[in-house]
Amino acid sequence: MRRRPARSRTFASDSTQRCSKARRSRGSVGFRRPAGASLHHATLFATAEDVVEGPSPCDAMPADAVGLHVFAPGGTPLRLEPGVGLELPSGTRRLLVEAHALRTATSAPEPTSAEICTLAEPPARLAALLGVTAPVPAIRPRHEEQSIGRCRLEAPFRLISTWPHMHRVGKAFHGSVLRLDGSRTPLVDIARWDFESQRTYPLDLQAGAGEVLETGCIWQNPGDEYVLPGILSSNEMCNQVLIGWPAEAARCAVE
């Protein structure tokens, strides 16, 4: 598993996971899939660490790395409205790209490229990340467990993307906005979770001040050992990373 440069660089695809690093930038991100290989996923991260540029093992991902976007076949690019830019997490010094490519032919594959296209002018409005997590229990052997996390918005927030995240014993994932009138607006509903097919989902939805963002996870542990919360794929998580604007409204009170 290796990291690769996140700016205009190319690399030959193989059956490993590769990662890259580049200095912070602002703009859009695109990935080009090669002939002779299939791009399983490509994920963009931000970090405050001044990591060395070039390929490196993905299992050495900085502890503070924040996921910004993940592309997988069937997914869609992260597109912001004209005049809207994404505010990077405070202190960001580098961007990282984690790319997992699978060989589909025996011939040498074409290079795969990852590009970051910067804006010519500062955006009129800034979007930002907002995470809504649910507590993860110790998942008992041969048991189903579930958890819900909620937070209440302090100001109106225009939602444009959601990234649900669990690990290998995830069974289902649900995200919603709980409206002031008591109704529920779905953000994402994944009835059959697949750890190998994670992606982001575009949104175009206004959430109001005082409304609640909800993240819900269901896990099914088929094994004979407890599965504990943690960052390893053998552990479990329940995270929903939302992107919306204005950036100053990207905060809410945990309930």
Residue, then its C-alpha position, 0 to 999 in steps of 0.5 A: m500500500r502506497r501514497r502518491p502525489a495529489r497534484s498533476r502526477t501519474f503512476a502505473s496501476d497495479s493490484t496494490q493500494r497507493c498513496s501520494k502527497a502534495r501541498r495544500s491547494r484549492g479547487s476541484v479534484g479529478f481522477r483518470r482511470p487507466a486502460g488495463a486496470s480498474l480504479h477501486h477507489a481514490t480518496l482525498f485527505a488533508t493533514a497538518e503534518d508536513v509529510v515528505e512528497g512521493p509514494s509511501p505506505c498507506d498504513a502510515m497515514p497521519a493520525d490527523a488525516v481528514g477525508l475530504h472526498v472518495f471516488a469509486p466506480g458508480g460514484t460522482p465527482l465532488r462538484l461545488e456550485p459556481g462561486v463556492g470553495l471548500e475550506l480545508p481543515s485548520g492547519t492543513r499543510r498537505l493533501l494526500v491521495e489514497a488510490h487502490a487500483l486493480r489490474t484487469a490485464t497482463s499488459a503494462p497499464e497506462p498511467t493513472s493521473a490525479e489532478i487538483c485544479t486551483l481556482a483563479e480567484p478566491p471563492a465568494r462563499l466557503a463550504a466546510l466539513l461537518g462530522v456527525t458520529a455515533p458512539v460505537p459499542a463493543i460489538r458482541p460475538r454473533h450479535e447485531e448492535q446499533s447506535i445513533g448520533r445526533c447534533r443540532l444546527e445553530a444556523p442554516f446550512r446548505l448540504i451538498s455532500t455526505w460520506p458515510h463510513m463504517h468498517r467490515v461488520g457494518k450492516a446498514f447505514h442511515g443519515s437524516v435531517l430531523r425537521l422542526d415540524g417533526s418530519r424526517t428528510p433522508l440524507v443517505d440510506i444504505a440497507r446493505w453496507d459494503f465495506e469494499s464499495q464506499r463512496t460519497y453521495p451528492l446532496d442539494l438540501q437546506a437544513g435549518a437552524g435548530e434542526v438535527l442531523e442524525t447518523g445511524c449505524i447497524w452492525q452484525n458481528p458474525g465472528d466469535e470475538y468482540v469487535l471494538p471501536g477504533i480506526l483499524s479496519s478490524n475495529e468499527m466506526c460510525n461516521q458521517v462527513l457532510i460538506g455544506w455552506p456557509a463554512e461558519a455554519a458548519r457546527c452543531a451541538v451534540e445531543 
